[in-house]
Amino acid sequence: MPSIESTISPLGLELEPGRPALLRVRDTDDPAGWAAASREGLASALAEHGAVVIRGLALHDTTDVAAVLDRLGVQPMAEKETFAARETYGPGLYSASPWPPNQPMCMHHELSYTLDPPGLLLFACLSEPTVGGATCVADAAAVLDALPGDLVDRFERDGWLLTRTYNDEIGATLTEAFGTTDRDVVEAYCRSQDISWAWQPDGSLRTAQRRRAVVRHPVDGRRCWFNQVAFLNEWTLAPEVREYLVEEYGTDGLPFNTFHGDGEPLDEDVVRLVNAAYEDRTVRTPWQAGDLLAVDNVRTAHSREAYEGPRSVVVAMASPTRLDAPPTIESGSR
């Protein structure tokens, strides 16, 4: 990364400190045609930089975004185990996660708690906010290198544990997360995905899944900090929100929480440390309507700034990717 003024890479990308790589597309009124002609170039750019902003495609609506996704020749993927209901605009194409505009969304890798997360994310801005609202990115290998060695060793050895409690009051419902309320179908899915489960007396469902926190990139083999251990932890919640949820549901019944892979709680200091490592390596470019941000979901984490004014960003998930096998966790009812 250059240390002073922006430069132009051999691929035609503009490289500037503190910002993702930027590719300007000029004189096109055919975003889908550009995508079809640019598959190899975009793949090369993502391999080099992990995230690329494409500016000038003039994406006007979800039909344009769906056409780009289709012409890139990648496999769209349906979201499973969602945390919040999204609007669906086509195969693999969704509204952004509903999240309060005045609260930032912390860095994370999309669906890193699943066995086959998306390898590719496409964020498309249909209308930019008045203030803030950038989708920021951070290099997962750089974040890994910045974390203390003993902490990385523990997470690499034990993985991380995600617990969830599904109810009809907060977060995604059982139907939204699994597409059904049929217990047999839900249990079959959990069994196939190395998720343990327990039905509660009130009919709610509690699950636990243990996953790798450090993985090797499937193409270049680099080690990446790949998880949502900080984003989904109770200590990342606003204090008043955490206090309310603990009072309402108890510490064992929180809608979601994360732990060390051996089940030991995470100290608040650890969560703060991880989020600080992300923040120090965050790069951002303010949205302009029509922009497309392509992200290698394994190589690169993403977040969202707080914002004011209207903001319409949609996301496409594609290229389901099986990473390193998860640490062993007892599967089945408990």
BELLIN-V866561 format. One record per pair of residues at least 4 apart in sequence whose C-alpha atoms are under 7 Angstrom apart, sorted by sequence separation. I is the first residue (numbers start at 1). GAP is how many residues later the second one is. If there is no record, write none. Layout:
I|GAP ; I|GAP
This chain:
8|4 ; 9|4 ; 30|4 ; 31|4 ; 32|4 ; 33|4 ; 34|4 ; 35|4 ; 38|4 ; 39|4 ; 40|4 ; 41|4 ; 42|4 ; 43|4 ; 44|4 ; 45|4 ; 46|4 ; 60|4 ; 61|4 ; 62|4 ; 63|4 ; 64|4 ; 65|4 ; 66|4 ; 67|4 ; 68|4 ; 70|4 ; 89|4 ; 129|4 ; 139|4 ; 140|4 ; 141|4 ; 142|4 ; 143|4 ; 148|4 ; 149|4 ; 150|4 ; 151|4 ; 152|4 ; 153|4 ; 154|4 ; 155|4 ; 172|4 ; 173|4 ; 174|4 ; 175|4 ; 182|4 ; 183|4 ; 184|4 ; 185|4 ; 186|4 ; 187|4 ; 188|4 ; 189|4 ; 190|4 ; 191|4 ; 199|4 ; 200|4 ; 217|4 ; 228|4 ; 229|4 ; 237|4 ; 238|4 ; 239|4 ; 240|4 ; 241|4 ; 242|4 ; 243|4 ; 244|4 ; 245|4 ; 246|4 ; 249|4 ; 250|4 ; 259|4 ; 260|4 ; 266|4 ; 267|4 ; 268|4 ; 269|4 ; 270|4 ; 271|4 ; 272|4 ; 273|4 ; 274|4 ; 275|4 ; 276|4 ; 277|4 ; 278|4 ; 287|4 ; 296|4 ; 297|4 ; 8|5 ; 9|5 ; 46|5 ; 59|5 ; 88|5 ; 89|5 ; 112|5 ; 147|5 ; 155|5 ; 168|5 ; 172|5 ; 175|5 ; 190|5 ; 199|5 ; 200|5 ; 216|5 ; 217|5 ; 231|5 ; 237|5 ; 246|5 ; 249|5 ; 259|5 ; 260|5 ; 295|5 ; 8|6 ; 9|6 ; 15|6 ; 46|6 ; 59|6 ; 88|6 ; 111|6 ; 167|6 ; 174|6 ; 175|6 ; 190|6 ; 199|6 ; 216|6 ; 217|6 ; 230|6 ; 259|6 ; 260|6 ; 7|7 ; 8|7 ; 14|7 ; 15|7 ; 87|7 ; 88|7 ; 110|7 ; 166|7 ; 167|7 ; 174|7 ; 198|7 ; 199|7 ; 216|7 ; 217|7 ; 259|7 ; 6|8 ; 7|8 ; 13|8 ; 14|8 ; 86|8 ; 87|8 ; 166|8 ; 178|8 ; 197|8 ; 198|8 ; 215|8 ; 216|8 ; 234|8 ; 246|8 ; 6|9 ; 7|9 ; 13|9 ; 14|9 ; 86|9 ; 197|9 ; 198|9 ; 214|9 ; 215|9 ; 245|9 ; 6|10 ; 13|10 ; 86|10 ; 197|10 ; 214|10 ; 215|10 ; 5|11 ; 12|11 ; 86|11 ; 196|11 ; 197|11 ; 214|11 ; 215|11 ; 195|12 ; 196|12 ; 213|12 ; 214|12 ; 78|13 ; 84|13 ; 195|13 ; 196|13 ; 213|13 ; 2|14 ; 3|14 ; 77|14 ; 78|14 ; 84|14 ; 195|14 ; 213|14 ; 2|15 ; 76|15 ; 77|15 ; 194|15 ; 1|16 ; 76|16 ; 234|23 ; 66|24 ; 232|24 ; 233|24 ; 232|25 ; 233|25 ; 31|26 ; 232|26 ; 62|27 ; 66|27 ; 21|28 ; 23|29 ; 25|29 ; 28|29 ; 229|29 ; 21|30 ; 22|30 ; 23|30 ; 24|30 ; 25|30 ; 26|30 ; 20|31 ; 21|31 ; 22|31 ; 23|31 ; 24|31 ; 25|31 ; 20|32 ; 21|32 ; 22|32 ; 23|32 ; 24|32 ; 25|32 ; 20|33 ; 31|33 ; 35|33 ; 39|33 ; 235|33 ; 32|35 ; 36|35 ; 32|36 ; 35|36 ; 36|36 ; 235|36 ; 31|37 ; 35|37 ; 167|37 ; 166|38 ; 32|39 ; 165|39 ; 166|39 ; 165|40 ; 166|40 ; 165|41 ; 230|41 ; 164|42 ; 165|42 ; 164|43 ; 163|44 ; 164|44 ; 230|44 ; 163|45 ; 230|45 ; 162|46 ; 163|46 ; 161|47 ; 162|47 ; 161|48 ; 162|48 ; 161|49 ; 160|50 ; 161|50 ; 159|51 ; 160|51 ; 210|51 ; 159|52 ; 160|52 ; 159|53 ; 160|53 ; 159|54 ; 156|56 ; 156|57 ; 155|58 ; 156|58 ; 65|59 ; 61|65 ; 60|66 ; 59|67 ; 160|69 ; 226|72 ; 224|75 ; 115|78 ; 144|80 ; 144|81 ; 217|81 ; 141|82 ; 143|82 ; 217|82 ; 141|83 ; 140|84 ; 141|84 ; 140|85 ; 140|86 ; 84|87 ; 85|87 ; 83|88 ; 84|88 ; 165|88 ; 83|89 ; 165|89 ; 166|89 ; 82|90 ; 164|90 ; 165|90 ; 85|91 ; 164|91 ; 165|91 ; 164|92 ; 163|93 ; 164|93 ; 163|94 ; 82|95 ; 162|95 ; 163|95 ; 81|96 ; 162|96 ; 80|97 ; 81|97 ; 161|97 ; 162|97 ; 80|98 ; 113|98 ; 161|98 ; 160|99 ; 161|99 ; 160|100 ; 161|100 ; 159|101 ; 160|101 ; 158|102 ; 159|102 ; 161|102 ; 158|103 ; 158|104 ; 155|105 ; 218|105 ; 215|108 ; 215|109 ; 112|114 ; 113|114 ; 212|114 ; 112|115 ; 211|115 ; 212|115 ; 112|116 ; 210|116 ; 211|116 ; 109|117 ; 210|117 ; 109|118 ; 108|119 ; 109|119 ; 210|119 ; 108|120 ; 108|123 ; 107|124 ; 106|125 ; 147|130 ; 146|131 ; 143|134 ; 196|134 ; 143|135 ; 196|135 ; 197|135 ; 198|135 ; 195|136 ; 196|136 ; 197|136 ; 198|136 ; 194|137 ; 196|137 ; 197|137 ; 196|138 ; 138|140 ; 191|140 ; 191|141 ; 138|143 ; 138|144 ; 137|145 ; 138|145 ; 136|146 ; 137|146 ; 136|147 ; 137|147 ; 136|148 ; 135|149 ; 134|150 ; 134|151 ; 134|152 ; 134|153 ; 128|159 ; 140|159 ; 128|160 ; 139|160 ; 140|160 ; 128|161 ; 139|161 ; 140|161 ; 125|162 ; 127|162 ; 138|162 ; 139|162 ; 125|163 ; 126|163 ; 137|163 ; 138|163 ; 125|164 ; 126|164 ; 137|164 ; 138|164 ; 125|165 ; 137|165 ; 124|166 ; 125|166 ; 136|166 ; 137|166 ; 124|167 ; 125|167 ; 135|167 ; 136|167 ; 124|168 ; 135|168 ; 136|168 ; 159|168 ; 123|169 ; 124|169 ; 135|169 ; 122|170 ; 123|170 ; 134|170 ; 135|170 ; 107|171 ; 122|171 ; 123|171 ; 133|171 ; 134|171 ; 122|172 ; 133|172 ; 121|173 ; 122|173 ; 132|173 ; 133|173 ; 121|174 ; 132|174 ; 133|174 ; 120|175 ; 121|175 ; 132|175 ; 120|176 ; 121|176 ; 131|176 ; 132|176 ; 119|177 ; 120|177 ; 131|177 ; 119|178 ; 129|178 ; 130|178 ; 131|178 ; 118|179 ; 119|179 ; 129|179 ; 130|179 ; 129|180 ; 130|180 ; 129|181 ; 128|182 ; 129|182 ; 128|183 ; 127|184 ; 128|184 ; 127|185 ; 126|186 ; 110|187 ; 125|187 ; 126|187 ; 109|188 ; 125|188 ; 109|189 ; 124|189 ; 125|189 ; 123|190 ; 124|190 ; 123|191 ; 124|191 ; 109|192 ; 123|192 ; 108|193 ; 109|193 ; 122|193 ; 123|193 ; 107|194 ; 108|194 ; 121|194 ; 122|194 ; 107|195 ; 108|195 ; 121|195 ; 122|195 ; 107|196 ; 121|196 ; 106|197 ; 120|197 ; 121|197 ; 105|198 ; 106|198 ; 120|198 ; 105|199 ; 118|199 ; 119|199 ; 120|199 ; 104|200 ; 105|200 ; 118|200 ; 119|200 ; 104|201 ; 118|201 ; 119|201 ; 104|202 ; 118|202 ; 119|202 ; 103|203 ; 117|203 ; 118|203 ; 102|204 ; 116|204 ; 117|204 ; 101|205 ; 102|205 ; 116|205 ; 101|206 ; 116|206 ; 101|207 ; 115|207 ; 96|217 ; 95|218 ; 96|218 ; 95|219 ; 96|219 ; 94|220 ; 95|220 ; 94|221 ; 93|222 ; 94|222 ; 93|223 ; 92|224 ; 93|224 ; 92|225 ; 92|226 ; 60|230 ; 59|231 ; 58|232 ; 59|232 ; 57|233 ; 56|234 ; 57|234 ; 56|235 ; 55|236 ; 54|237 ; 55|237 ; 53|238 ; 54|238 ; 53|239 ; 54|239 ; 53|240 ; 77|240 ; 52|241 ; 53|241 ; 76|241 ; 77|241 ; 52|242 ; 76|242 ; 77|242 ; 51|243 ; 52|243 ; 75|243 ; 76|243 ; 77|243 ; 51|244 ; 74|244 ; 75|244 ; 50|245 ; 51|245 ; 74|245 ; 50|246 ; 50|249 ; 51|249 ; 46|250 ; 50|250 ; 20|263 ; 19|264 ; 20|264 ; 18|265 ; 19|265 ; 20|265 ; 18|266 ; 19|266
